[in-house]
Amino acid sequence: MQDKPTTTVLVTGAAGYVGSHTVVALLERGYGVVALDNHCNGSPVAYERVQKLTGASFVKVVADVRDEVALAHILSTYPVDACIHLAALKAVAESGQKPLDYWSNNVGGLLAVLRALQHAGPCRLVFSSSATVYGVPEFSPVPEAAALRPASVYGQTKLAGEQILLALAAQSPLSRLATLRYFNPVGAHPSGLIGEAPHGTPNNLMPYITQVALRQRHELSVFGGDYPTPDGTCIRDYIHIQDLAAGHVAALRHLLDEPGSFTVNLGTGRGTSVRELISTFDRVNGVCVPSVVVGRRSGDVSEYFADPSLAKELLGWCARHTVEDMCRDAWRWQLRNPEGYT
Ligand SMILES: NC(=O)c1ccc[n+]([C@@H]2O[C@H](COP(=O)([O-])OP(=O)(O)OC[C@H]3O[C@@H](n4cnc5c(N)ncnc54)[C@H](O)[C@@H]3O)[C@@H](O)[C@H]2O)c1
């Protein structure tokens, strides 16, 4: 299981959904971890759970990722070999209402991390991007070469992050930079100890489904039942969070071993409709999630799913979990943590 026992990774946004699962994957493989988070959307309880799950200790720093003094202190104190940069704000609708916060956090945060890393030596960085950079793709499966035209401020900040990395790679060929375009991460660690714990109303479908299943919400609104898809609802590429975490480790391993920079999709390559996701959730968990079809949401694309072949070719990574696994694990997490991390 151990990959690089002497390698230390700075993980920003480590207390969040992707971060907590990625830290578990790193610790399980013997990496050292320095976890940074300001807890604006992540809980320190996640760290206790990570420690319980792995039996491994790691460094925790409470700081804003834009705090260059804190970053310099981390890099001069710990032997950081690479960074997985996850810290960001991620709510698409909110990004239109608070554009300055999104640009500052998502682009300002990346710039601060890159400056600090560059000061310490050539950058080794894995960057969380998103399939939202594709905007409305013309076809699926979507390859990395598809047109990039994000339709939200959030997506624009992710594309700007990608462009910053491209510029850095061109100027500094010794840098090694990995851009990961996630499709739709769902599910939870199979232990039910860590999972997605949104503050307030969930922006994503799966936490909404689990909260309705728990009767914390009345019913699920399905946005649009008249799309040109077999059952009329939108189709997305849901990827189990455990597969996504493994994708970060695979990208990191490649960066540490090989020169150069790359951009890959992390998705399953399979599309699942909203109706299919709800009916699978009901079936595998023996529950009934009441839902009602309402009007389309502006900006929603009828169907998109990844072409994940480049990640397989380059990193030897592919998604292994099924939609059934995603539904089971999401429900186990919700049942064990009805109020999230408390
Ligand atoms: N979950 C998804 O659906 C999804 C999809 C595509 C891309 N992403 C990207 O993946 C990354 C992780 O997303 P997530 O789902 O884990 O979100 P999350 O909100 O659960 O985790 C992000 C973490 O970053 C922290 N953070 C935010 N701004 C910070 C700052 N300025 N300084 C320090 N910490 C800060 C938050 O407290 C939180 O713990 C983000 O970059 C997000 O844009 C997520």
The ligand as an SDF file (V2000), in Angstrom:
LIG
                    3D

 44 48  0  0  0  0  0  0  0  0999 V2000
  -17.4430   18.8020   -4.9580 N   0  0  0  0  0  0  0  0  0  0  0  0
  -17.6280   19.1010   -6.2390 C   0  0  0  0  0  0  0  0  0  0  0  0
  -18.7150   18.9080   -6.7790 O   0  0  0  0  0  0  0  0  0  0  0  0
  -16.4850   19.6640   -7.0610 C   0  0  0  0  0  0  0  0  0  0  0  0
  -16.5280   19.5280   -8.4550 C   0  0  0  0  0  0  0  0  0  0  0  0
  -15.4900   20.0480   -9.2130 C   0  0  0  0  0  0  0  0  0  0  0  0
  -14.4260   20.7060   -8.5820 C   0  0  0  0  0  0  0  0  0  0  0  0
  -14.4170   20.8380   -7.2380 N   0  0  0  0  0  0  0  0  0  0  0  0
  -13.2950   21.5560   -6.6020 C   0  0  0  0  0  0  0  0  0  0  0  0
  -12.6890   20.6870   -5.6620 O   0  0  0  0  0  0  0  0  0  0  0  0
  -12.1450   21.4390   -4.5940 C   0  0  0  0  0  0  0  0  0  0  0  0
  -12.6410   20.8680   -3.2930 C   0  0  0  0  0  0  0  0  0  0  0  0
  -14.0580   20.9140   -3.3090 O   0  0  0  0  0  0  0  0  0  0  0  0
  -14.9340   20.2820   -2.1400 P   0  0  0  0  0  0  0  0  0  0  0  0
  -16.1360   19.6900   -2.7620 O   0  0  0  0  0  0  0  0  0  0  0  0
  -14.0910   19.4790   -1.2580 O   0  0  0  0  0  0  0  0  0  0  0  0
  -15.3700   21.6220   -1.4050 O   0  0  0  0  0  0  0  0  0  0  0  0
  -15.4220   21.8970    0.1400 P   0  0  0  0  0  0  0  0  0  0  0  0
  -16.0460   23.2400    0.3020 O   0  0  0  0  0  0  0  0  0  0  0  0
  -15.9950   20.7520    0.8730 O   0  0  0  0  0  0  0  0  0  0  0  0
  -13.8620   21.9790    0.4900 O   0  0  0  0  0  0  0  0  0  0  0  0
  -13.0890   23.1350    0.2280 C   0  0  0  0  0  0  0  0  0  0  0  0
  -12.3010   23.4170    1.4930 C   0  0  0  0  0  0  0  0  0  0  0  0
  -11.4840   24.5650    1.2640 O   0  0  0  0  0  0  0  0  0  0  0  0
  -11.5500   25.4040    2.3960 C   0  0  0  0  0  0  0  0  0  0  0  0
  -11.2760   26.7620    1.9280 N   0  0  0  0  0  0  0  0  0  0  0  0
  -11.9990   27.5040    1.0530 C   0  0  0  0  0  0  0  0  0  0  0  0
  -11.4060   28.6970    0.8830 N   0  0  0  0  0  0  0  0  0  0  0  0
  -10.2850   28.6900    1.6420 C   0  0  0  0  0  0  0  0  0  0  0  0
   -9.2520   29.6160    1.8850 C   0  0  0  0  0  0  0  0  0  0  0  0
   -9.2610   30.8250    1.3110 N   0  0  0  0  0  0  0  0  0  0  0  0
   -8.2540   29.2870    2.7210 N   0  0  0  0  0  0  0  0  0  0  0  0
   -8.2180   28.0600    3.3120 C   0  0  0  0  0  0  0  0  0  0  0  0
   -9.1780   27.1410    3.1310 N   0  0  0  0  0  0  0  0  0  0  0  0
  -10.1980   27.4510    2.2910 C   0  0  0  0  0  0  0  0  0  0  0  0
  -12.9490   25.2190    2.9600 C   0  0  0  0  0  0  0  0  0  0  0  0
  -13.0290   25.5200    4.3420 O   0  0  0  0  0  0  0  0  0  0  0  0
  -13.1980   23.7420    2.6870 C   0  0  0  0  0  0  0  0  0  0  0  0
  -12.8260   22.9320    3.7840 O   0  0  0  0  0  0  0  0  0  0  0  0
  -12.5330   22.8830   -4.8470 C   0  0  0  0  0  0  0  0  0  0  0  0
  -11.4550   23.5280   -5.4690 O   0  0  0  0  0  0  0  0  0  0  0  0
  -13.7080   22.7580   -5.8010 C   0  0  0  0  0  0  0  0  0  0  0  0
  -13.8370   23.9030   -6.6100 O   0  0  0  0  0  0  0  0  0  0  0  0
  -15.4100   20.3220   -6.4520 C   0  0  0  0  0  0  0  0  0  0  0  0
  1  2  1  0
  2  3  2  0
  2  4  1  0
  4  5  1  0
  4 44  2  0
  5  6  2  0
  6  7  1  0
  7  8  2  0
  8  9  1  0
  8 44  1  0
  9 10  1  0
  9 42  1  0
 10 11  1  0
 11 12  1  0
 11 40  1  0
 12 13  1  0
 13 14  1  0
 14 15  2  0
 14 16  1  0
 14 17  1  0
 17 18  1  0
 18 19  2  0
 18 20  1  0
 18 21  1  0
 21 22  1  0
 22 23  1  0
 23 24  1  0
 23 38  1  0
 24 25  1  0
 25 26  1  0
 25 36  1  0
 26 27  1  0
 26 35  1  0
 27 28  2  0
 28 29  1  0
 29 30  1  0
 29 35  2  0
 30 31  1  0
 30 32  2  0
 32 33  1  0
 33 34  2  0
 34 35  1  0
 36 37  1  0
 36 38  1  0
 38 39  1  0
 40 41  1  0
 40 42  1  0
 42 43  1  0
M  CHG  2   8   1  16  -1
M  END
$$$$
